[in-house]
Amino acid sequence: MKRLSGGVRRGASINIVVNGEPVRAHLGESVATALLADGRRVLRRTVKRGAPRGLFCGMGVCFDCVVTIDGTPGMRGCVTAVRDGMRIETESPDVTRTR
């Protein structure tokens, strides 16, 4: 997957850590955007059935994109901006990465 380029001003490139792996992101992106750009589609699984969940509404209403950020669980990735050194753990240990 390619990030947008050409005519789009991007924030400075920064590094975040997702499930122990280094990931490049850009200032101004949400956590969910950075994870999607890195090929991560499933951010958590439902408790009862283990159904995959990821970015859905993109505006903080549905809670499908909740992740743990710097040790705080239940954070909505779609409304949380990335910052350099941020540590993100998905709510699902078997998150698939498609790339």
C-alpha angles and dihedrals in degrees: 000000000000127000120230115276139167116055093010117107110220128199120245115294112256137174126243130175120233118188088338095310124112114243130185116231137163130239109257094037123114119238089250091053092051091049093048091048088053091054098257109139104160112063099169143353128232117258099233104040105013091237114169119253132186141144108344116146098017093208106078100263105105104042092216091126099055115146137162112262120193090338097313111117126210097037116154107237095200094063100035117091119223120244131188113280095013113157116216128186119187117227089239120065092204098054110161121229114206114201 
